[in-house]
Amino acid sequence: MRFIIGCKPGEHPEKDKSVGIVGAGPAGLYAAGYLKCKGYKVTIYDQMPEPGGFMIFGVLEIHIDKEKVRRGIKELKELGVVFKQNTRVGRDILLGDIINVHDAVLIATGTWKSRRLKIPGSDLPEVLPATEWIVDYHLWKYGYSSEKPMIKPRVLVVGGGLTAVDAVYVSKWLGAEEVYVSYRRTREYAPAGVRGFKEMEEQGATVYELTVPVEYIGENGHLVEVKLEKLKLVQEPGKRPKPVGTGEYFTLKVDMVLEAIGLIPTPPFNGGDYGIKLRDDGTIDVDEYKRTTREPVFAAGDVSHGASLIGPAAKSGLDAAKAIEAYLEGRLGWRTS
Ligand SMILES: Cc1cc2nc3c(=O)[nH]c(=O)nc-3n(C[C@H](O)[C@H](O)[C@H](O)COP(=O)(O)OP(=O)(O)OC[C@H]3O[C@@H](n4cnc5c(N)ncnc54)[C@H](O)[C@@H]3O)c2cc1C
């Protein structure tokens, strides 16, 4: 995987301006490749022990060639991009300090928090956010942590996206005997699509479409059962059909739940700090040039447009890099609103 697009290394002389990038996922890496190749000094700050973002710690090896990702990162390092790993911005270093030392800053910190169901029993120790659990799995698999993620014989995965599909695979690989999936619509409307559901079933998962957990039932402080409600779809003009409750319920005996119902943007600062505005959905407010409400801070990737895929995040990072180049060359001013 090459992160250098639209420029040949060595084509441009080195410049004395520097760009700080927060986040080493596809958005940050493609931006780094472009800007470094154009001669700028580039430093990437990233919280994980290894760069790559969800390409390394989220997506499974069966869906992406991680050695290709690592080769692309090696090429960036050889070109002179500085990687500061194990550096959580907001905790180990403040965003303000990064703004102070660079001529432009790009925030590309993705969506590293799972949305959660708020139902009785959500606080039981065996009810976990799927994405964080998959990140823990990769930390353990690549030797960055000695702690094997929790696994129980009977697992319920909640959701119908790519994370749900991956949660089914990892549950099976770690030794779960029975895996169930609850999804509130039918597979035709699921983000993972009919193909994703076929994959889950091929792994031996039993899929319950048109259902939603309404209560996690515990005994002596541990999960023993999940109560689910059956749903039906109500057509709404011009929209995806809406799932509504039928008042019919059933229970499943499971001892672990992985919730994969969506991801929340994770900017490296509290909303409103540094004069950087967030939208109501938590994404960073950017204009068509990826400019935030604070000069000279740009934002790209999932943290600016919500959870997506590698391709759109990469394109967003590249677009931001081109805007940063125009800004540093004085061809682009700052937004006025
Ligand atoms: C389980 C799972 C499976 C997926 N499967 C696929 C798939 O099969 N195909 C596909 O195209 N897409 C898939 N995706 C989605 C895809 O990986 C993302 O859309 C994409 O990686 C987003 O890129 P990004 O650069 O915006 O952010 P990310 O890749 O999320 O990278 C953000 C980076 O910012 C860093 N960071 C976050 N906060 C801080 C902070 N405070 N300080 C410092 N660093 C910070 C993180 O460590 C990370 O390196 C999957 C996602 C998940 C979670």
The ligand as a Gaussian input file, in Angstrom:
#p B3LYP/6-31G(d) Opt

LIG

0 1
 C      -13.559000      -3.477000      13.210000
 C      -13.511000      -2.611000      11.981000
 C      -13.516000      -3.207000      10.728000
 C      -13.458000      -2.417000       9.569000
 N      -13.435000      -3.046000       8.353000
 C      -13.259000      -2.301000       7.232000
 C      -13.120000      -2.938000       5.967000
 O      -13.165000      -4.175000       5.860000
 N      -12.932000      -2.120000       4.866000
 C      -12.872000      -0.754000       4.964000
 O      -12.680000      -0.061000       3.950000
 N      -13.006000      -0.148000       6.153000
 C      -13.196000      -0.875000       7.288000
 N      -13.322000      -0.249000       8.508000
 C      -13.367000       1.239000       8.554000
 C      -12.002000       1.902000       8.323000
 O      -10.995000       1.194000       8.993000
 C      -12.062000       3.362000       8.784000
 O      -13.119000       4.029000       8.105000
 C      -10.763000       4.113000       8.492000
 O       -9.643000       3.463000       9.044000
 C      -10.833000       5.561000       9.051000
 O       -9.622000       6.217000       8.777000
 P       -9.149000       7.497000       9.619000
 O       -7.784000       7.807000       9.122000
 O      -10.179000       8.541000       9.556000
 O       -9.090000       7.020000      11.134000
 P       -8.502000       5.718000      11.866000
 O       -8.087000       4.642000      10.952000
 O       -9.505000       5.402000      12.881000
 O       -7.173000       6.277000      12.543000
 C       -7.220000       7.257000      13.551000
 C       -5.867000       7.301000      14.245000
 O       -5.907000       8.337000      15.224000
 C       -5.289000       7.877000      16.404000
 N       -5.840000       8.639000      17.534000
 C       -7.115000       8.714000      17.954000
 N       -7.224000       9.566000      19.003000
 C       -5.976000      10.035000      19.240000
 C       -5.428000      10.949000      20.193000
 N       -6.173000      11.564000      21.111000
 N       -4.090000      11.173000      20.164000
 C       -3.294000      10.562000      19.244000
 N       -3.771000       9.694000      18.320000
 C       -5.092000       9.449000      18.316000
 C       -5.587000       6.393000      16.461000
 O       -4.607000       5.714000      17.208000
 C       -5.516000       6.015000      14.975000
 O       -4.211000       5.610000      14.627000
 C      -13.393000      -0.994000       9.687000
 C      -13.403000      -0.404000      10.952000
 C      -13.456000      -1.189000      12.090000
 C      -13.462000      -0.550000      13.442000

